[in-house]
């Protein structure tokens, strides 16, 4: 699944495999509440996960930011520090989107 960071179209199948795991578990949890609802929620989870992870990994978007290592931090330029900050902001955004989508799934399951 590490191929989801590839800059060419080779990212599609690894990212679909990654998304499929998340959608599969969403489906398994949601199916207890109804089959049609489980399909819809799994598709919602897969779609949001796919879009957010591609934005995070794409070199055109958030994937252009790089984290500093212990070694590179010693001689980092201000531009590298800025990139490091934005790398962590992008990770935070990624996790926030995933958590919000999980909360939406939970809300649909418990709303009755």
Beta strands, then each sheet from edge to edge (+ up, - down):
end
